[in-house]
Amino acid sequence: MGILRVADPAVVSLLGEFRIPVEKLNAELNREVFAGDAPMTIQDMTLTPHAKRVIDWTLKEAKQLGDKEMTNEHFVLGILSEQESFAAQLLLRLGMDADRARRKVFALHGGKAEEYRNRVPAEPPPTEA
């Protein structure tokens, strides 16, 4: 969820594509996730199954778009790909569309629309039992 709170210019641009103000997203996150939580220490942090799948999706999205490294934009796509996660549901509820977001990220990274259309969709990562 933290990646959505970062004011990375590319992520802000991606959110702007859907007219989602960063302040509104942060307010939703604060209201639904972070409100009342005590500060976490590194010892308290663990990755949930959704978070692990988001990382897998992020890597697949980066590869699918032909990029050599994962960026914050890829993490947003990874979040959207993990459709059952709270973060994906929040982005979708605020008006983000996964396919349009992919096209925007592809364009931001120098791709052309016809190249995007010829790409095969990424396969979902294996789920843990």
C-alpha positions in Angstrom: 0.0 0.0 0.0 2.9 2.3 0.6 3.7 2.6 -3.1 0.4 4.4 -3.5 1.3 6.9 -0.9 4.6 7.9 -2.7 4.4 11.1 -4.8 6.4 9.6 -7.6 5.9 11.8 -10.7 5.1 8.8 -13.0 2.6 7.4 -10.5 1.1 10.9 -10.1 0.8 11.1 -13.9 -0.8 7.7 -14.0 -3.3 8.6 -11.3 -4.0 11.9 -13.2 -4.9 9.9 -16.3 -7.9 8.7 -14.3 -8.5 12.0 -12.5 -7.5 10.5 -9.2 -6.0 13.2 -7.0 -3.1 11.9 -4.9 -4.7 13.6 -1.9 -7.9 11.7 -2.4 -6.1 8.4 -2.6 -4.1 9.2 0.5 -7.2 10.2 2.4 -8.9 6.9 1.4 -5.8 4.9 2.5 -5.6 6.8 5.8 -9.2 6.3 6.5 -9.4 2.6 5.6 -5.9 1.2 6.3 -3.6 3.4 8.3 -6.0 5.1 10.7 -5.3 4.1 14.3 -2.4 1.8 13.5 0.6 2.1 15.7 3.9 2.7 13.9 5.3 -0.6 12.6 8.8 -1.7 13.2 10.7 -3.8 10.6 10.2 -6.8 12.9 6.4 -6.4 12.7 6.4 -6.4 8.9 5.5 -9.5 6.9 4.3 -9.9 3.4 0.7 -11.1 3.0 -0.1 -13.6 0.2 -1.7 -10.6 -1.7 1.6 -8.6 -1.3 3.7 -11.6 -2.5 1.4 -12.0 -5.6 1.6 -8.2 -6.3 5.4 -8.5 -6.4 5.1 -11.5 -8.8 2.6 -9.5 -10.9 4.9 -6.5 -10.9 7.8 -8.5 -12.3 5.5 -10.0 -15.0 4.1 -6.6 -15.9 7.6 -5.1 -16.3 8.7 -8.1 -18.5 5.5 -8.0 -20.4 6.0 -4.3 -21.3 9.6 -5.1 -22.3 11.2 -3.2 -19.4 14.4 -4.4 -17.8 13.6 -3.2 -14.3 10.5 -2.8 -12.1 9.4 0.8 -11.5 6.7 2.3 -9.3 4.4 2.3 -12.3 4.8 -1.4 -12.7 3.9 -1.8 -9.0 0.6 0.0 -9.7 0.0 -2.4 -12.5 0.9 -5.3 -10.2 -1.6 -4.0 -7.6 -4.3 -3.8 -10.3 -3.5 -7.3 -11.5 -4.1 -8.7 -8.0 -7.7 -7.9 -8.4 -8.9 -9.3 -5.1 -6.6 -7.1 -3.0 -7.8 -4.1 -1.1 -5.4 -1.8 -3.0 -6.7 -3.0 -6.4 -10.3 -2.6 -5.3 -9.6 0.9 -4.0 -8.0 1.9 -7.3 -10.8 0.4 -9.3 -13.4 2.1 -7.1 -11.7 5.5 -7.6 -11.9 5.0 -11.4 -8.7 3.3 -12.5 -8.9 0.9 -15.4 -6.2 -1.8 -15.6 -5.9 -2.0 -19.4 -5.9 1.7 -19.9 -3.2 2.0 -17.1 -1.1 -0.6 -18.9 -1.3 1.4 -22.2 -0.3 4.6 -20.3 2.7 2.9 -18.7 3.7 1.3 -22.0 3.5 4.8 -23.6 5.5 6.4 -20.7 8.2 3.8 -21.3 8.4 4.6 -25.0 6.2 2.0 -26.5 3.8 2.5 -29.4 0.1 1.5 -29.4 0.5 -1.1 -32.1 3.3 -2.8 -30.2 1.1 -2.8 -27.1 -1.8 -4.5 -29.0 0.5 -7.3 -30.2 1.6 -8.3 -26.7 0.2 -11.4 -25.1 -1.4 -10.8 -21.7 0.7 -11.8 -18.8 -0.2 -15.1 -17.1 -1.2 -14.9 -13.4 1.5 -16.0 -11.0 0.9 -19.3 -9.2 -1.3 -19.0 -6.2 -0.1 -20.4 -2.8 -2.3 -23.0 -1.1 
